[in-house]
Amino acid sequence: MVFNEYVQLIMNTLESVYPNYIKKRLLNRLVEDGLIINNKRISGKGQLSLVTDVSYIEDINKKFQKIFEVDSESTCFKYVEEFEFAKEYRHVSYFEIQNFKLEKLDEALLEDKINLFKKDREMYDCVDIVASKPTIKRLKDDVLLKFCYLLNSRGVNSKGSIKYVVLAKINVKDNILEICLDKASYDYKDHKDFYAMTIDDVKKKLESMLDIQILDIDFKAVINYIKSEKDDVSIYAVKMRRNGTIAYLDAQSNEDLIIPILGELQTFIEQNQELIHHNEQTHLIGKKLEEFIQGIEFLSDLPSVKMTWPKEGIKLGVDHSYKDRNYSFFMYFDELGDSRERMDYVREYLINSCRELDQATESNTIPN
């Protein structure tokens, strides 16, 4: 893909995929570095300036069109590339890795199998239908590999092609792999199991390129442990399997706003303690209700749950055995952030809980 086609692909992806709140954050970064003016109060008001003024343009997509048109130094697209490394993603799955060695990355670079990210306008991501050549960025404890897929619109009113990024984050200290994906609209999905097949593809590429083993983590057991041992996170059943059938507990079918019925019932009990403790009979009813909730949640197979960390403002959906795979699929609700703080918090919380569970299991199996 030649450079002009790549820049146009970036522009089309911004228009078709990125929500306005994300595009505003990208504009703010360009403002902070003095590349554009996006404030009518400090606008040049028609005077000649070396800085691109888009404050008079109302439509946010047209702002970006203007920026890319006059970007003679061809540097603005690098802000999008860097943002793809730093931002949160809607979906993530976690895996354990074995035999990872940094030397393998050096070999892949020498063999031109991966690109090294640099703020150099002459270097840009390789985008094709198979994401054949990822771009790498190294941090202190993390290796970030960005796989860039070219997705073509299948809709009647074609929206053109987009750059679909899958970020593989390897934590060298914990030997944990995160595969992060954004939501793709129906027009760009070529299979009903699009996310699962994309994760499968990235795993195969990583195993082949880095000569590592990628292992599934039993997060169903980990989350059951968290539910029984920790009180800083709330966990509700969203979907459960009982007596051979699946019951959906959503109050509405919107996948981005799940309100489980059992969670609503538990909240009702907590908010009506005075009524429940009015006399022995009402107290007994409250106790029976709590036993009923616990019995359903703990005695049923829970293929899908919702986790919330109120203090951190994190809401997370979890789908176990995703698409008949042996891993769990996580989804962030609400607006995505322009930094990975929440994602890093969740990863550390889950992995630390996994280790605690392993230690507790080992101590219980040690013979006297």
RASULTA-V891781 format. One record per residue. N is the residue number from 1. SS is DSSP state (H for helix, E for strand, - for the rest). Layout:
# RASULTA-V891781
[[N/SS] [N/SS]]
This chain:
# RASULTA-V891781
[[1/-] [2/-] [3/H] [4/H] [5/H] [6/H] [7/H] [8/H] [9/H] [10/H] [11/H] [12/H] [13/H] [14/H] [15/H] [16/H] [17/-] [18/-] [19/-] [20/H] [21/H] [22/H] [23/H] [24/H] [25/H] [26/H] [27/H] [28/H] [29/H] [30/H] [31/H] [32/H] [33/-] [34/-] [35/-] [36/E] [37/E] [38/-] [39/-] [40/H] [41/H] [42/H] [43/-] [44/-] [45/-] [46/-] [47/-] [48/-] [49/-] [50/-] [51/-] [52/E] [53/E] [54/-] [55/-] [56/-] [57/-] [58/-] [59/-] [60/H] [61/H] [62/H] [63/H] [64/H] [65/H] [66/H] [67/H] [68/H] [69/H] [70/-] [71/-] [72/-] [73/-] [74/-] [75/-] [76/H] [77/H] [78/H] [79/H] [80/H] [81/H] [82/H] [83/H] [84/H] [85/H] [86/H] [87/-] [88/-] [89/-] [90/-] [91/E] [92/E] [93/E] [94/E] [95/E] [96/E] [97/E] [98/E] [99/-] [100/-] [101/-] [102/H] [103/H] [104/H] [105/H] [106/H] [107/H] [108/H] [109/H] [110/H] [111/-] [112/-] [113/-] [114/-] [115/E] [116/E] [117/-] [118/-] [119/-] [120/-] [121/-] [122/-] [123/-] [124/-] [125/-] [126/-] [127/-] [128/E] [129/-] [130/-] [131/-] [132/-] [133/-] [134/-] [135/E] [136/E] [137/E] [138/E] [139/-] [140/-] [141/-] [142/E] [143/E] [144/E] [145/E] [146/E] [147/E] [148/E] [149/E] [150/E] [151/E] [152/E] [153/-] [154/-] [155/-] [156/-] [157/-] [158/-] [159/-] [160/-] [161/E] [162/E] [163/E] [164/E] [165/E] [166/E] [167/E] [168/E] [169/E] [170/E] [171/E] [172/-] [173/-] [174/-] [175/-] [176/E] [177/E] [178/E] [179/E] [180/E] [181/E] [182/-] [183/-] [184/-] [185/-] [186/H] [187/H] [188/H] [189/-] [190/-] [191/-] [192/-] [193/-] [194/H] [195/H] [196/H] [197/H] [198/H] [199/H] [200/H] [201/H] [202/H] [203/H] [204/H] [205/H] [206/H] [207/H] [208/H] [209/H] [210/H] [211/-] [212/-] [213/E] [214/E] [215/E] [216/E] [217/-] [218/-] [219/H] [220/H] [221/H] [222/H] [223/H] [224/H] [225/H] [226/H] [227/H] [228/H] [229/H] [230/-] [231/-] [232/-] [233/-] [234/E] [235/E] [236/E] [237/E] [238/E] [239/E] [240/E] [241/E] [242/E] [243/-] [244/-] [245/E] [246/E] [247/E] [248/E] [249/-] [250/E] [251/-] [252/-] [253/-] [254/-] [255/-] [256/-] [257/-] [258/-] [259/-] [260/E] [261/H] [262/H] [263/H] [264/H] [265/H] [266/H] [267/H] [268/H] [269/H] [270/H] [271/H] [272/-] [273/H] [274/H] [275/H] [276/H] [277/-] [278/-] [279/-] [280/H] [281/H] [282/H] [283/H] [284/H] [285/H] [286/H] [287/H] [288/H] [289/H] [290/H] [291/H] [292/H] [293/H] [294/H] [295/H] [296/H] [297/H] [298/H] [299/H] [300/-] [301/E] [302/E] [303/E] [304/E] [305/E] [306/E] [307/E] [308/E] [309/E] [310/-] [311/-] [312/-] [313/-] [314/E] [315/E] [316/E] [317/E] [318/E] [319/E] [320/-] [321/-] [322/H] [323/H] [324/H] [325/-] [326/-] [327/-] [328/-] [329/E] [330/E] [331/E] [332/E] [333/-] [334/-] [335/-] [336/-] [337/-] [338/-] [339/-] [340/-] [341/H] [342/H] [343/H] [344/H] [345/H] [346/H] [347/H] [348/H] [349/H] [350/H] [351/H] [352/H] [353/H] [354/H] [355/H] [356/H] [357/H] [358/H] [359/H] [360/H] [361/H] [362/H] [363/H] [364/H] [365/H] [366/-] [367/-] [368/-]]
